Amino acid sequence: MSSGFKSRHGGGVIAQFEAAEVSILRSLVTQVLGLVAPGETGDDPLERALGIGSAQQPTDPVLARLFPSAYADETEAGEFRRYTEATLRDGKRADAQTMLDTAHPGRTELTAEQAQAWLRSLNDVRLALGTRLEVTEEVHEEIATMSEDDPRYPAFVTYDWLTYLQDTLVRALW
């Protein structure tokens, strides 16, 4: 099992991953990549060209978590969303692609910039999985008391592993 991320002399970070771990990471990142595909744009050709999207808050709880409202007022939140969500989606896709391009079994070396992309992408994967699992602050206690026969157990353990990876990456970059 991966021992997490460590600082690399000269900058960046390193980690050691088993093939199965890379497979899990790639699968989860690919799923998030599908979720953050370009959003809906209006019928106006100029709006489409400028990437101006829908003002509607996503109904999918995962997308609502990945793209939260910036304002309590629905009108302001909708206008902000129209002009920013396309760029946010582009950034999330770029980060996910960086992770897909650099996740390899064995020694994985990342530049500081790639590590930042990994950090953002790991966060997105954790948010998506945590939302689907309805994770609460008591997640560690829940895992500790959960039977390994529980069909949710693998997903909760995966969430915990992602938390560990994110934590070691933050510490390695700090």
Wavefront OBJ file of the C-alpha trace (Angstrom):
o trace
v 0.000 0.000 0.000
v 1.135 3.526 -0.729
v 3.059 5.228 2.021
v 1.691 8.553 0.837
v 3.502 11.573 -0.517
v 6.889 12.846 0.544
v 8.760 16.030 -0.355
v 11.314 15.616 -3.102
v 14.726 17.241 -2.897
v 14.727 20.129 -5.356
v 10.948 20.623 -5.193
v 7.880 18.626 -5.940
v 6.772 15.394 -4.315
v 7.128 11.652 -4.741
v 4.884 8.708 -3.932
v 4.996 4.985 -4.506
v 1.776 3.414 -5.841
v 0.781 -0.166 -6.495
v -0.972 -0.933 -9.779
v -4.303 -1.529 -8.002
v -4.071 1.862 -6.284
v -3.427 3.611 -9.587
v -6.372 1.752 -11.087
v -8.663 2.981 -8.295
v -7.391 6.562 -8.612
v -7.804 6.545 -12.391
v -11.318 5.113 -12.135
v -12.464 7.689 -9.588
v -10.854 10.617 -11.388
v -12.397 9.489 -14.681
v -15.821 9.436 -13.037
v -15.361 12.972 -11.710
v -14.074 14.034 -15.123
v -17.374 12.828 -16.592
v -19.322 14.814 -14.005
v -17.499 18.083 -14.721
v -17.846 17.860 -18.489
v -18.799 21.190 -20.056
v -22.119 22.366 -18.661
v -25.146 23.559 -20.525
v -24.892 26.813 -22.407
v -27.680 29.027 -23.605
v -29.148 29.104 -27.104
v -27.402 32.377 -27.912
v -24.333 31.703 -30.121
v -22.360 34.510 -28.460
v -23.051 33.069 -24.998
v -21.927 29.635 -26.212
v -18.750 31.125 -27.698
v -17.965 32.955 -24.459
v -18.724 29.924 -22.309
v -21.604 31.610 -20.516
v -23.556 28.819 -18.926
v -26.730 28.147 -17.068
v -27.653 30.176 -13.998
v -29.376 27.156 -12.416
v -27.796 25.460 -9.413
v -27.113 21.803 -10.246
v -29.735 19.361 -8.977
v -27.173 16.553 -8.601
v -25.892 16.794 -4.991
v -22.326 16.022 -6.111
v -22.311 18.815 -8.689
v -23.908 21.155 -6.156
v -21.016 20.301 -3.798
v -18.362 20.726 -6.509
v -19.930 24.002 -7.712
v -21.529 25.588 -4.630
v -23.462 28.830 -4.790
v -21.267 31.847 -4.180
v -24.118 33.976 -2.824
v -27.113 33.322 -0.604
v -29.314 35.392 -2.913
v -30.471 33.143 -5.781
v -30.359 35.904 -8.403
v -26.803 36.922 -7.527
v -25.719 33.284 -7.243
v -27.210 32.504 -10.651
v -25.497 35.421 -12.360
v -22.167 34.539 -10.760
v -22.613 30.896 -11.828
v -23.390 31.889 -15.439
v -20.066 33.655 -15.827
v -17.753 31.480 -13.736
v -18.861 27.852 -13.864
v -17.422 27.132 -17.325
v -13.982 28.280 -16.176
v -14.287 26.278 -12.947
v -15.231 23.180 -14.953
v -12.244 23.722 -17.262
v -9.932 23.929 -14.247
v -11.330 20.766 -12.686
v -10.960 18.896 -15.985
v -7.370 20.114 -16.392
v -6.500 19.006 -12.848
v -8.121 15.602 -13.404
v -6.253 15.174 -16.675
v -2.954 16.017 -14.966
v -3.678 13.323 -12.425
v -4.544 10.805 -15.149
v -1.387 11.693 -17.081
v 0.944 11.374 -14.084
v -0.524 8.516 -11.995
v 1.664 5.461 -12.600
v 2.394 2.265 -10.713
v 5.696 2.442 -8.895
v 7.473 5.690 -8.190
v 5.413 8.753 -9.100
v 7.303 12.043 -9.189
v 5.350 15.272 -9.427
v 6.488 18.830 -9.915
v 5.075 21.379 -7.475
v 2.557 22.451 -10.136
v 1.461 18.866 -10.832
v 1.188 18.233 -7.086
v -1.138 21.234 -6.744
v -3.302 19.805 -9.560
v -3.342 16.442 -7.750
v -4.361 18.176 -4.544
v -7.310 19.886 -6.220
v -8.313 16.720 -8.068
v -8.075 14.539 -4.948
v -10.262 17.090 -3.195
v -12.861 16.859 -5.976
v -12.827 13.047 -5.846
v -13.221 13.091 -2.048
v -16.053 15.620 -2.243
v -17.853 13.548 -4.874
v -17.428 10.240 -3.050
v -18.153 11.776 0.349
v -21.356 13.342 -0.957
v -22.540 10.058 -2.486
v -21.715 8.203 0.752
v -23.268 10.969 2.896
v -20.062 11.085 4.940
v -20.244 12.922 8.251
v -17.596 14.016 10.735
v -17.983 10.621 12.421
v -16.684 8.753 9.356
v -13.758 7.185 11.217
v -16.002 5.861 13.976
v -18.424 4.578 11.343
v -15.659 2.712 9.504
v -14.330 1.278 12.765
v -17.724 -0.232 13.632
v -18.669 -1.211 10.090
v -18.550 -4.890 9.197
v -16.244 -5.787 6.311
v -19.271 -7.596 4.865
v -21.171 -4.300 4.656
v -21.516 -3.469 0.941
v -20.540 0.142 1.714
v -17.298 -0.872 3.425
v -15.015 -0.751 0.326
v -16.276 2.723 -0.603
v -15.778 4.044 2.939
v -12.272 2.570 3.138
v -11.495 4.133 -0.253
v -12.721 7.489 1.028
v -10.472 7.113 4.078
v -7.489 6.235 1.854
v -8.132 9.310 -0.318
v -8.201 11.424 2.849
v -4.848 9.942 3.845
v -3.347 10.669 0.403
v -4.626 14.224 0.475
v -3.245 14.746 3.974
v 0.229 13.429 3.066
v 0.241 15.553 -0.089
v -0.636 18.701 1.879
v 2.122 17.914 4.387
v 4.664 17.202 1.631
v 3.882 20.518 -0.057
v 3.924 22.456 3.187
l 1 2 3 4 5 6 7 8 9 10 11 12 13 14 15 16 17 18 19 20 21 22 23 24 25 26 27 28 29 30 31 32 33 34 35 36 37 38 39 40 41 42 43 44 45 46 47 48 49 50 51 52 53 54 55 56 57 58 59 60 61 62 63 64 65 66 67 68 69 70 71 72 73 74 75 76 77 78 79 80 81 82 83 84 85 86 87 88 89 90 91 92 93 94 95 96 97 98 99 100 101 102 103 104 105 106 107 108 109 110 111 112 113 114 115 116 117 118 119 120 121 122 123 124 125 126 127 128 129 130 131 132 133 134 135 136 137 138 139 140 141 142 143 144 145 146 147 148 149 150 151 152 153 154 155 156 157 158 159 160 161 162 163 164 165 166 167 168 169 170 171 172 173 174
